[in-house]
Amino acid sequence: MNKDVGFFNFSINKILTKEQSILDQARIRLLYYGLLLSIVAVSVLLINIYLEHQYILGFSTSILLLSIIILFKYLTFRPRWGIISHILLVLATVVNLSTVFIALQTVNIITAQIIFLIIVFSFYMLGQLCGLFYSLVNLIPVLIFLVLTYNDNYFIGLKPKIVDGSTIIIVTFANFILLIFIHNHFYAAFIKSMKQLRATAEERGNLNIEFEKVIEKAEKSSQAKSEFLSTMSHEIRTPLNAVIGMSNLLMMGNPRPDQKENLDILKFSANNLLAIVNDVLDFNKIESGKVVFENIKFNLVELMQSISGGQILKAEEKGLIFKLEIDDQLKSKIVFGDPTRLTQIIFNLISNAIKFTHTGNVWVKVTCVEDRHNTVTVDFSVKDTGIGIEKENLDAIFEPFTQESITTTRQYGGTGLGLAIVKRLLELQGLQMSVYSKPGEGSEFSFLVEFPVSTETVVEQAEKQPWVGGIETMGNIRVLIAEDNLVNVMLMKKLFSKWGITPTIAENGERAIEMVQYGNFDIILMDLQMPVLNGFDAAIEIRKMRDPRKANIPIIALTASALFDIKERVFSSGMNDYVSKPFKPDELREKMQNLVETIG
Ligand code: ADP
């Protein structure tokens, strides 16, 4: 009940509250409009009565009007519909019975109407029990009156010629009983179904709350798992970076053949471990739905050549013939898509093909299936003459951490994550992988991609000259390295000393900014995760410097935990390029040289 309603309130909206059930609100509305209508009707009647000079009747009608007004006021002040309904029903019963027994001493259509009203009103306003009570209190005396005032016999002839008084009594009686029965019955059913509905809604509400709690818990634990994995990966990658870097350095120091062999094993194992860490991390990212696909322009042919470039050597080392066939139709095309993810997919498939093939060929085919005006549909297929896969295992190999059999694990190693990543990456783009394989004969993995085509076409470029600068040319470069990890700093210093460079070291982003302000550098290598100020923010600050030469210093990001998503952040914070730790010395040297030549 709304306790704030003032005594002078007349509005229905103020007495209706959300706490009242829909049924109760309907009851209050009925009383409100019913009483209002009665006030108008009785007022008109009163005027009429006075105009006809019936003052005694006028007096009693005035009392009636006053009572209705009092009830109406009471309702708009405190909407106690139960009490008001009882008062109205008692009044109606008194009026009904006194009309029949005293005033008219007969039962006519008005009596029937009043009883009808009382039945309907009592049931809907006060429920089943009160409904029955008021209905019978009004009906039974009237029926007794009817019977007593009719002095004929009560037997109905089978075929009465005329409808006599007894028939009317019985029919009326039957009608009223039926009316009470129907209301009684349906009212009970109506209330029951309302209660059921409320109970279901409450149940559903409780279930929803539980669901939300469970989802929240699952989200939290999945987030904790992701965070744990990325922290772990960073922690593993940092020492791995040192291991790979050190083996690179040792290799550059002309080791003896037996030492070189050991170093090769060391480097191979470290790289393997890194690939596993990367796979786990990437799968984790895909599963947690954090993958965003790029839509940038790239040259499909060039991309395929560069993916295959590294793999050809591996295949040849195993004595396999590696063939890359690209449809001529695609050669002049620049398409839109995500080259990084496409590389990851194809790279995984080619690696598997080489890994699971002992003799024969590995084919990579890129075919243009459909060339429309502004899109091309391309079929990528990687086929081998390797060990093949049993038919019943064709689904299982796409499950995470699943390999065809225990023998595969023992013989070939691996984590069983490669194809799971490939499949999910395709599915996230609405694409599907097909596999055709026969044990002992080979396998073919293929998928179709539709690329939007750029209006730009490939312009034949002059062959890019590989960088051939020696120690002397690199020696003039002034390098600032922002890096907090001491092992990495030592590693970089050793590497740079081989190129005749003595780099300046800043142990965090803030120091790096200071050093750029007061010193002169040609290039900055910026670690991204550093204490005090991270690499992104440091780069942003450097780009804001007043001196245009300093603001435009080439910056290469050194990323450790990053796989693919970091790229965008690197560029948006104003850095020019990035290398993933553990980086390949040649790759870093080439990137530095290019940037210093073009910008510096
Ligand atoms: P991994 O290569 O780490 O074992 P993948 O998810 O890439 O994991 O592959 C899962 C399994 O599918 C492999 O272990 C292997 O049994 C099977 N498989 C994948 N590619 C080939 C292939 N080209 N030929 C034969 N078997 C393959």
Residues whose N, C-alpha, C, O or C-beta is under 5 A from the ligand:
A	BS01	ADP	N352 A353 F356 G386 I387 G388 I389 I397 T402 Q403 E404 S405 T408 G413 G414 T415 G416 L417 G418 L419 A420 S443
